[in-house]
Amino acid sequence: MRGLPEETGLLFSRKDLTRLMLPLIIEQFLAVMVGMADSAMVSSAGQAAMSGVSLVDMLNVLLINLMAALATGGAVVTAQMLGARDRDGARESVRQLLVVSVALSGLLMIAVLCCQEPLLRLVFGRVEDDVMQSALTYFAISAISYPFIALYNACAALFRSMGDSRTTMIVSAGMNVVNIAGNAVLVYGFHMGVAGVAWATFLAQGVSSVLALAALARAVRAIPTSEKPK
């Protein structure tokens, strides 16, 4: 497609794709940075703390990707409604996706809280007791943030369906700032170790989900008026 003029009838120009993809790539990098920052900053609490956080972070990445996949699938329906200029349908699909995402993540949270130790031992086998204790602490607090993560992922997927990946990139950058600042205060200031990085991440996820939801509410209100089918 290189060198094709604007008049070729392509759905998206290179400029449009760059504007959509570049913030998305940056956002994905920032999402990974949350776990990396936790592992790096908790290292001051000892090898066992860092190992426990790293183990749980691998599981969290899997679970978060599952929630993101659910959100992406639901956002396809919204994109279809937007393409049809059906504002009422788009708003209803947004509402349903948010409700379903939070509900399913809540069930996942309960399942993890009830079965966290058997799950860790099933996946990682025998680990040292101090590493397991650190992993259990981080896993339990991480699980409480799953509804916030699901809400953020749903909002991010919906923004992408509207052709806007810049908003959630900015929110993700803010999430990293809150997470790193929280880690610094709770780990280096209050010496809370694993619990410190876990609660800092919980706070960052909560802030990011609220900001993303507020931005989504403004975007939904701006959806063009529904058109009657001819």
Backbone torsions as a table, in degrees:
resi	resn	phi	psi	omega
1	MET	NA	0.1	-178.3
2	ARG	-65.3	133.6	176.9
3	GLY	85.9	-3.2	179.0
4	LEU	-70.8	138.3	-179.5
5	PRO	-74.5	168.2	-179.3
6	GLU	-63.1	-26.5	-172.6
7	GLU	-82.2	5.7	-176.8
8	THR	-70.7	-9.9	179.1
9	GLY	86.5	12.9	176.8
10	LEU	-62.6	141.4	-178.3
11	LEU	-65.5	-39.6	179.6
12	PHE	-128.8	137.0	174.2
13	SER	-82.7	168.1	176.7
14	ARG	-60.0	-36.6	179.1
15	LYS	-63.7	-42.0	178.6
16	ASP	-62.9	-44.3	-179.1
17	LEU	-65.1	-39.8	178.3
18	THR	-64.7	-42.2	179.9
19	ARG	-64.1	-29.6	179.2
20	LEU	-85.3	-42.4	-170.6
21	MET	-80.6	-39.4	-176.1
22	LEU	-60.3	-49.7	175.9
23	PRO	-61.3	-32.2	-179.8
24	LEU	-66.5	-42.0	177.9
25	ILE	-63.1	-44.1	179.2
26	ILE	-63.3	-40.7	179.9
27	GLU	-62.1	-42.2	179.4
28	GLN	-64.5	-38.2	176.4
29	PHE	-63.9	-42.3	179.5
30	LEU	-65.2	-34.8	178.5
31	ALA	-64.1	-41.0	178.0
32	VAL	-68.3	-30.8	-178.0
33	MET	-62.3	-26.6	-179.3
34	VAL	-61.0	-51.3	179.0
35	GLY	-66.2	-37.8	179.4
36	MET	-64.4	-40.4	179.2
37	ALA	-65.2	-39.8	178.2
38	ASP	-61.3	-47.6	-178.2
39	SER	-63.8	-41.8	-177.9
40	ALA	-68.3	-43.3	-173.3
41	MET	-79.8	-23.2	178.9
42	VAL	-82.9	-8.3	-178.9
43	SER	-59.8	-23.9	178.4
44	SER	-66.7	-17.8	179.5
45	ALA	-88.1	-2.6	176.6
46	GLY	120.9	165.1	-177.7
47	GLN	-65.1	-38.8	-178.9
48	ALA	-64.0	-40.3	179.0
49	ALA	-63.2	-46.6	-179.2
50	MET	-64.4	-40.2	179.8
51	SER	-65.0	-43.1	179.7
52	GLY	-61.7	-43.7	179.2
53	VAL	-65.0	-41.5	-179.0
54	SER	-64.5	-40.3	179.0
55	LEU	-62.4	-47.8	-177.7
56	VAL	-67.6	-35.0	-179.0
57	ASP	-61.3	-34.0	177.5
58	MET	-64.2	-41.7	176.7
59	LEU	-67.7	-41.2	-179.7
60	ASN	-61.1	-39.2	178.1
61	VAL	-59.2	-43.0	178.4
62	LEU	-62.4	-49.0	-177.5
63	LEU	-66.2	-38.9	178.8
64	ILE	-65.8	-38.4	177.8
65	ASN	-65.3	-34.5	175.7
66	LEU	-64.1	-42.4	177.9
67	MET	-66.1	-37.7	179.0
68	ALA	-66.2	-37.6	178.7
69	ALA	-64.4	-41.6	176.8
70	LEU	-60.6	-45.0	-179.0
71	ALA	-64.1	-40.5	-180.0
72	THR	-64.0	-41.4	177.8
73	GLY	-62.8	-42.5	179.0
74	GLY	-66.8	-33.7	-178.6
75	ALA	-68.8	-21.5	177.1
76	VAL	-61.1	-39.8	178.4
77	VAL	-62.4	-43.3	178.4
78	THR	-62.2	-41.3	179.1
79	ALA	-60.9	-38.3	177.8
80	GLN	-65.3	-40.6	178.3
81	MET	-65.2	-40.5	178.8
82	LEU	-65.0	-39.6	178.1
83	GLY	-62.8	-32.6	178.0
84	ALA	-85.8	1.6	-177.9
85	ARG	55.5	38.3	177.7
86	ASP	-99.2	90.3	-175.2
87	ARG	-65.3	-41.4	-179.1
88	ASP	-63.8	-43.0	178.3
89	GLY	-65.1	-39.5	179.4
90	ALA	-63.8	-44.4	179.8
91	ARG	-63.1	-40.5	-179.7
92	GLU	-67.7	-39.3	178.6
93	SER	-66.4	-35.2	175.7
94	VAL	-62.9	-47.5	-178.8
95	ARG	-60.5	-45.3	-178.4
96	GLN	-64.5	-41.3	179.9
97	LEU	-63.3	-42.9	179.6
98	LEU	-63.3	-43.8	-178.7
99	VAL	-65.4	-46.9	-178.8
100	VAL	-64.3	-41.7	-179.3
101	SER	-61.8	-46.1	-179.2
102	VAL	-67.7	-39.5	-179.0
103	ALA	-64.6	-47.5	-178.5
104	LEU	-67.8	-37.7	177.8
105	SER	-68.1	-31.2	175.3
106	GLY	-64.7	-41.1	176.5
107	LEU	-64.8	-40.3	177.5
108	LEU	-62.6	-41.1	177.9
109	MET	-59.0	-46.5	-179.5
110	ILE	-62.9	-42.2	-179.7
111	ALA	-62.5	-42.6	-179.8
112	VAL	-66.5	-44.4	-179.4
113	LEU	-62.6	-32.3	-179.5
114	CYS	-81.6	-28.2	-171.7
115	CYS	-126.3	25.0	-171.9
116	GLN	-63.3	-44.6	-178.1
117	GLU	-68.5	-47.5	176.2
118	PRO	-58.8	-36.7	-179.8
119	LEU	-66.2	-43.9	178.7
120	LEU	-63.9	-41.1	-179.6
121	ARG	-70.3	-32.9	177.2
122	LEU	-65.0	-42.6	-175.5
123	VAL	-79.4	-43.1	-171.4
124	PHE	-107.4	-5.8	177.8
125	GLY	70.9	-143.7	-177.8
126	ARG	-81.6	125.5	174.0
127	VAL	-130.8	161.2	-179.8
128	GLU	-63.2	151.0	-174.4
129	ASP	-61.2	-40.2	-178.2
130	ASP	-70.5	-32.7	175.3
131	VAL	-68.2	-43.1	179.0
132	MET	-62.5	-40.7	179.4
133	GLN	-63.4	-41.1	177.1
134	SER	-64.4	-41.8	179.9
135	ALA	-64.3	-41.2	179.5
136	LEU	-63.3	-42.4	179.2
137	THR	-62.2	-48.0	-177.9
138	TYR	-67.6	-39.0	-178.7
139	PHE	-65.5	-42.1	-178.4
140	ALA	-63.5	-46.6	-178.7
141	ILE	-71.1	-35.7	176.4
142	SER	-61.4	-40.8	-177.5
143	ALA	-61.7	-33.5	179.9
144	ILE	-64.5	-24.3	-178.5
145	SER	-88.6	-2.2	-177.3
146	TYR	-57.2	-43.4	177.3
147	PRO	-59.7	-37.0	176.9
148	PHE	-65.7	-41.4	179.3
149	ILE	-64.0	-44.1	179.7
150	ALA	-62.8	-40.2	178.9
151	LEU	-64.0	-43.0	178.0
152	TYR	-63.8	-45.1	-179.4
153	ASN	-62.3	-38.5	177.7
154	ALA	-64.2	-44.5	178.5
155	CYS	-62.6	-42.5	-179.6
156	ALA	-62.8	-44.0	179.1
157	ALA	-63.5	-38.4	179.3
158	LEU	-68.0	-39.0	176.5
159	PHE	-62.6	-40.0	178.6
160	ARG	-64.7	-36.1	178.1
161	SER	-65.2	-21.2	176.2
162	MET	-92.6	2.1	-179.3
163	GLY	80.5	20.8	-177.8
164	ASP	-123.6	105.3	175.1
165	SER	-107.9	-4.5	-177.5
166	ARG	-73.7	-38.2	-176.2
167	THR	-61.3	-48.8	-178.1
168	THR	-72.2	-24.5	173.8
169	MET	-63.7	-43.2	179.1
170	ILE	-65.0	-42.4	178.3
171	VAL	-62.9	-41.2	179.4
172	SER	-64.4	-37.1	176.5
173	ALA	-63.4	-42.5	177.1
174	GLY	-63.5	-36.4	177.7
175	MET	-61.2	-42.0	178.9
176	ASN	-65.4	-38.3	178.4
177	VAL	-62.6	-46.6	179.4
178	VAL	-63.0	-41.7	-178.3
179	ASN	-64.3	-46.9	-178.7
180	ILE	-66.7	-41.5	178.2
181	ALA	-63.8	-42.5	178.3
182	GLY	-63.8	-41.7	176.6
183	ASN	-59.3	-44.5	-178.1
184	ALA	-60.9	-42.9	-178.1
185	VAL	-70.4	-48.8	-172.4
186	LEU	-78.5	-32.2	-178.2
187	VAL	-87.9	-51.7	-176.6
188	TYR	-83.1	-32.4	-178.6
189	GLY	-84.2	-51.9	-176.0
190	PHE	-101.0	-1.4	176.3
191	HIS	53.1	46.1	-178.1
192	MET	-88.3	-5.9	175.9
193	GLY	60.1	-131.2	-176.6
194	VAL	-59.7	-43.0	178.7
195	ALA	-61.0	-33.8	-179.8
196	GLY	-64.0	-49.0	-179.8
197	VAL	-68.4	-32.1	179.7
198	ALA	-67.2	-45.5	179.9
199	TRP	-69.8	-32.1	176.0
200	ALA	-65.1	-41.3	177.6
201	THR	-66.1	-40.8	176.5
202	PHE	-57.9	-45.7	179.2
203	LEU	-63.2	-44.1	-179.1
204	ALA	-63.1	-42.1	178.8
205	GLN	-65.3	-39.2	178.4
206	GLY	-63.7	-45.1	179.5
207	VAL	-63.3	-44.3	-177.8
208	SER	-64.1	-39.2	-179.5
209	SER	-67.8	-38.5	178.5
210	VAL	-66.3	-44.0	179.1
211	LEU	-64.4	-43.0	179.8
212	ALA	-65.1	-39.4	179.6
213	LEU	-66.3	-40.6	178.6
214	ALA	-64.0	-42.4	178.2
215	ALA	-65.8	-38.0	179.2
216	LEU	-65.4	-39.2	179.0
217	ALA	-60.0	-40.7	177.1
218	ARG	-66.0	-40.2	-178.9
219	ALA	-66.5	-40.3	-179.6
220	VAL	-65.1	-38.9	178.2
221	ARG	-63.8	-24.8	-178.2
222	ALA	-89.2	-0.1	178.7
223	ILE	-62.6	134.0	-178.8
224	PRO	-57.5	153.1	-179.0
225	THR	-59.9	144.5	-179.6
226	SER	-61.0	145.5	175.3
227	GLU	-110.2	138.9	177.9
228	LYS	-73.8	135.6	177.1
229	PRO	-63.8	141.7	-180.0
230	LYS	-86.6	NA	NA
